[in-house]
C-alpha cells in the first residue's frame, strides 16, 4: 500500500500520465527546477560574504553580496524560461535489427521570440544530446536506446533538461511520447542457402524479367518498379499490369518456415528467415514469406523487404 501511495504521489507531483500522443506543451506546472551542486556552493559563498560584511561592517561587501544574489535569482528565471512553453512532438523512428541502437527523434518547437540554448535530452541520465532552438524555429534531437530483442520498442520516460545560463540551477521536464520502433530479428550469419525457387507457373519455373526484349504482361505486384508498369493499358481501365522482358531470368520463391531445419528454435528460425529476406532482396528476386498463421504475398523491392521483416519482428507463436 505504501508503494502504491508513493507511486501515485510521484505521478501527481511530476505530472506523469503515461504515453501521450500529439504535441506536448511544457506549461509552467510541467517544468521543475532545483539548485545544482554549484548553485548550493554559490549560495553558501553568499551566506559567508553576508556574514563577513555584517561582522566587519563592510559597505562594499554588502553591495557585492546583494549584486551576486540578484544575479543568482535572475539565473533561476532564465533557466526556467529556457524550457517553459516549448512544444514537443515525437518524430519518425526507423526500424533496427535486434542488438542495434534505436534512435528516437524528438522535435522541439520554439514559437516564442527568445532563443533557447543548451537543451539536453536523455533516457538514462548517463548520456545526453544537446540542441539549441532559436526563436520561431524547430530543432530535432535523437536519443539512442539499445534494442536487445525483436518486437516493439518504446522509449519510455525521457528527460528534457537545461542548466543554462550559469549552471546554478537544473530545470527539467518528463516526457513520455507515444512513439515506438520496430525491432527486426537479428539476421543469422550467411551459410544456409535460399530454398529452391518456385513460381505461380510451377516449381522451378522462371519468368523473363530482364531489360532486353518485351515478352508480355503480368499482374502488378506490390513493389514492382513504376518504370515497368503498362500505363497505356491502365489508362484503358484494364487494371495495373507489369511489363515482362526476356533476358535476365528472375525467379520468385517462398521463404517458408516449414523449410527450415527442424532442430532450430523459434528465434533461430526467425533469424534465418531474416537472413533469407535480405539475401533474396539483394538478389533482386520476387519472394514471399510463410509463417505459422501469417503469409506475406510474393512481391519484390524495398517495400516487400520491410513487410517481411516487420512480419518476422511481430511474430507471436502463441497467436
C-alpha positions in Angstrom: 0.0 0.0 0.0 2.9 2.4 0.8 4.5 1.7 -2.5 1.2 2.4 -4.4 0.7 5.6 -2.4 4.2 6.7 -3.2 3.8 5.9 -6.9 0.5 7.9 -7.0 2.1 10.8 -5.2 5.1 10.7 -7.6 2.9 10.6 -10.7 0.7 13.5 -9.4 3.7 15.7 -8.4 5.6 15.2 -11.7 2.5 15.2 -14.0 3.2 11.6 -15.2 0.3 10.4 -17.4 1.8 7.6 -19.4 2.4 7.8 -23.2 0.9 11.0 -24.7 0.0 11.3 -28.3 0.3 14.5 -30.3 2.1 17.7 -29.1 3.2 18.2 -25.5 3.4 21.8 -24.4 5.7 22.5 -21.4 3.4 24.7 -19.4 4.7 26.0 -16.1 3.5 23.1 -13.9 5.4 20.6 -16.1 8.8 22.3 -15.6 10.7 21.6 -12.4 13.8 23.4 -11.1 16.3 22.8 -8.3 19.7 24.2 -7.5 22.7 22.2 -8.7 25.8 21.4 -6.5 27.4 24.6 -8.0 24.2 26.5 -7.1 24.4 25.3 -3.4 28.1 26.2 -3.3 27.2 29.7 -4.7 24.5 30.1 -2.0 26.9 29.1 0.8 29.5 31.6 -0.5 26.9 34.4 -0.5 26.0 33.5 3.1 29.7 33.7 4.1 30.1 37.0 2.4 27.0 38.4 4.1 28.2 37.2 7.5 31.6 38.8 7.0 30.1 42.1 5.8 27.9 42.2 8.9 30.7 41.4 11.3 33.1 43.9 9.8 30.5 46.5 8.6 31.8 46.4 5.0 29.7 48.5 2.7 31.4 47.2 -0.4 30.9 43.7 0.9 27.1 44.3 1.2 27.0 45.7 -2.4 28.9 42.8 -3.8 26.8 40.2 -1.9 23.5 41.7 -3.0 24.7 42.1 -6.6 25.7 38.4 -6.8 22.5 37.4 -5.1 20.4 39.3 -7.7 22.4 37.6 -10.4 21.6 34.2 -8.9 17.9 35.0 -8.8 17.9 36.2 -12.4 19.8 33.0 -13.4 16.9 30.9 -11.9 14.4 32.8 -14.0 16.5 32.3 -17.2 17.0 28.6 -16.5 13.2 28.1 -16.0 12.3 30.1 -19.1 14.7 28.1 -21.2 12.3 25.2 -21.1 8.9 26.8 -20.5 6.4 26.8 -23.3 8.4 24.6 -25.6 6.2 22.4 -27.9 7.4 18.8 -28.0 6.4 16.2 -30.6 7.7 12.7 -31.5 9.3 12.1 -34.9 9.6 9.0 -37.1 11.8 6.2 -35.8 13.4 3.9 -38.4 13.3 0.2 -37.7 16.5 -1.5 -36.5 17.8 -5.1 -36.0 18.0 -6.7 -32.6 21.2 -5.7 -30.9 21.4 -2.3 -32.6 20.6 1.1 -31.1 17.2 2.7 -32.0 17.2 6.4 -32.4 14.0 8.1 -31.3 13.7 11.6 -32.8 12.1 14.4 -30.8 11.1 17.7 -32.3 11.4 20.8 -30.1 9.4 23.8 -31.4 10.2 27.3 -30.0 7.2 29.5 -31.0 8.4 32.4 -28.8 10.8 35.3 -29.6 13.6 34.1 -27.3 16.4 31.8 -28.3 16.8 28.6 -26.2 20.3 27.3 -25.6 21.9 24.1 -24.3 18.8 22.0 -24.0 19.6 18.3 -23.2 17.6 15.1 -23.9 18.4 11.9 -22.1 17.0 8.5 -21.5 19.2 7.1 -18.7 20.8 10.2 -17.2 24.2 8.9 -18.4 24.3 10.1 -22.0 22.5 13.2 -23.4 22.3 15.1 -26.6 22.1 18.9 -26.6 20.5 21.2 -29.1 19.9 25.0 -29.4 16.4 26.1 -30.5 16.4 29.6 -31.9 13.3 31.8 -31.9 10.4 30.6 -34.0 12.2 27.5 -35.3 12.1 23.8 -34.6 15.1 21.7 -33.7 15.4 17.9 -33.6 17.2 15.7 -31.1 17.7 12.0 -31.4 18.2 9.9 -28.3 19.7 6.4 -28.7 18.1 3.4 -26.8 19.5 -0.1 -27.1 17.2 -2.6 -28.8 18.2 -6.0 -27.3 15.4 -8.1 -28.7 12.9 -8.2 -31.6 9.4 -6.7 -31.4 8.1 -3.3 -30.4 10.4 -1.0 -28.5 9.1 2.1 -26.8 11.4 4.9 -25.5 9.7 5.1 -22.1 10.2 8.2 -20.0 12.6 10.8 -21.4 14.0 13.8 -19.6 14.4 17.2 -21.2 16.7 19.4 -19.1 18.9 22.5 -19.1 21.4 24.2 -16.8 21.6 27.4 -18.9 22.9 30.1 -18.4 25.2 29.7 -15.3 24.8 26.1 -14.3 23.5 27.2 -10.9 20.1 25.5 -11.5 18.8 22.3 -13.1 15.4 22.6 -14.8 13.8 19.5 -16.2 10.6 18.1 -17.6 9.5 14.5 -18.0 8.3 13.3 -21.5 6.6 10.0 -22.3 5.8 10.3 -26.0 3.7 7.8 -27.9 6.5 6.5 -30.1 7.6 3.1 -31.0 10.3 1.4 -33.0 10.0 -2.0 -34.8 13.0 -4.2 -34.0 13.7 -6.8 -36.6 15.2 -10.2 -35.7 19.0 -10.3 -35.9 19.9 -11.9 -39.3 21.6 -15.3 -39.0 25.1 -15.5 -40.4 25.3 -16.4 -44.1 25.6 -20.1 -44.7 22.2 -21.8 -45.2 21.3 -21.2 -48.9 18.0 -19.9 -50.1 15.3 -22.6 -50.7 14.6 -23.8 -54.2 12.7 -21.2 -56.3 9.1 -21.7 -57.3 6.6 -19.5 -59.2 2.9 -19.5 -59.9 3.6 -21.5 -63.0 5.1 -24.4 -61.1 8.2 -25.4 -59.2 11.4 -24.2 -60.8 9.7 -22.1 -63.4 11.3 -18.8 -64.4 9.8 -15.6 -65.7 11.6 -13.3 -68.0 12.1 -10.0 -66.3 15.3 -8.8 -67.9 15.7 -5.4 -69.6 16.1 -6.5 -73.3 13.1 -7.8 -75.3 9.5 -7.3 -74.3 7.8 -10.7 -73.7 4.4 -10.0 -72.3 2.4 -8.7 -69.4 1.5 -10.0 -65.9 -0.5 -8.8 -63.0 1.1 -6.0 -60.9 2.7 -7.0 -57.6 3.4 -4.6 -54.8 7.0 -3.4 -55.1 7.3 -3.6 -58.9 9.2 -0.8 -60.5 6.9 2.0 -61.8 9.0 2.1 -64.9 7.8 -1.4 -65.8 4.0 -0.7 -65.4 2.0 -0.7 -68.6 0.5 2.8 -68.1 -1.3 2.8 -71.5 -3.2 -0.4 -70.5 -4.0 1.1 -67.1 -5.4 4.2 -68.9 -8.0 1.9 -70.6 -9.3 0.8 -67.2 -7.8 -2.7 -67.6 -6.0 -2.6 -64.3 -2.4 -2.5 -63.4 -0.1 -4.8 -65.4 3.6 -5.1 -65.4 5.7 -5.5 -68.5 7.9 -8.6 -68.7 11.2 -8.6 -70.6 13.3 -11.5 -71.8 16.9 -11.6 -70.9 17.9 -11.9 -67.3 15.6 -14.5 -65.7 14.3 -13.6 -62.3 12.6 -16.3 -60.2 10.2 -15.9 -57.3 10.4 -18.0 -54.2 8.7 -18.7 -50.9 10.6 -18.3 -47.7 8.8 -20.9 -45.7 9.0 -21.6 -42.0 8.4 -25.3 -42.8 11.5 -25.5 -44.9 13.9 -24.7 -42.1 15.9 -27.4 -40.3 13.6 -28.9 -37.6 16.3 -28.6 -34.8 16.1 -24.7 -34.9 14.3 -22.9 -32.2 11.7 -20.1 -32.7 14.2 -17.2 -32.5 16.8 -19.1 -34.6 14.1 -19.7 -37.3 13.2 -16.0 -37.3 16.8 -15.0 -37.6 17.4 -17.4 -40.5 14.2 -16.2 -42.3 15.5 -12.6 -41.8 18.8 -13.6 -43.5 16.9 -15.1 -46.4 14.8 -12.0 -46.8 17.9 -9.9 -47.0 19.6 -12.3 -49.4 16.5 -12.5 -51.7 16.1 -8.7 -51.7 19.8 -8.3 -52.5 19.5 -10.7 -55.4 16.5 -8.8 -56.9 14.2 -11.7 -56.5 10.4 -11.8 -56.1 9.7 -13.6 -52.8 7.1 -14.2 -50.3 7.1 -15.3 -46.7 5.1 -18.0 -44.9 4.9 -18.2 -41.2 2.5 -20.2 -39.0 -0.7 -18.2 -39.1 0.6 -15.5 -41.4 1.6 -15.1 -45.1 3.2 -12.2 -47.0 2.3 -12.5 -50.7 5.0 -12.6 -53.3 6.5 -9.3 -54.4 9.8 -7.6 -54.7 11.5 -4.3 -53.8 12.2 -2.3 -50.7 8.6 -2.4 -49.6 8.5 -6.2 -49.7 11.7 -6.4 -47.7 10.2 -4.2 -44.9 6.9 -6.0 -44.9 8.6 -9.4 -44.4 11.0 -8.1 -41.8 8.1 -6.5 -39.9 6.1 -9.8 -40.0 9.1 -11.5 -38.5 9.6 -8.9 -35.8 5.9 -9.1 -34.7 5.6 -12.8 -35.0 3.9 -14.4 -31.9 3.9 -18.1 -31.7 1.0 -18.1 -29.2 -1.3 -16.1 -31.5 
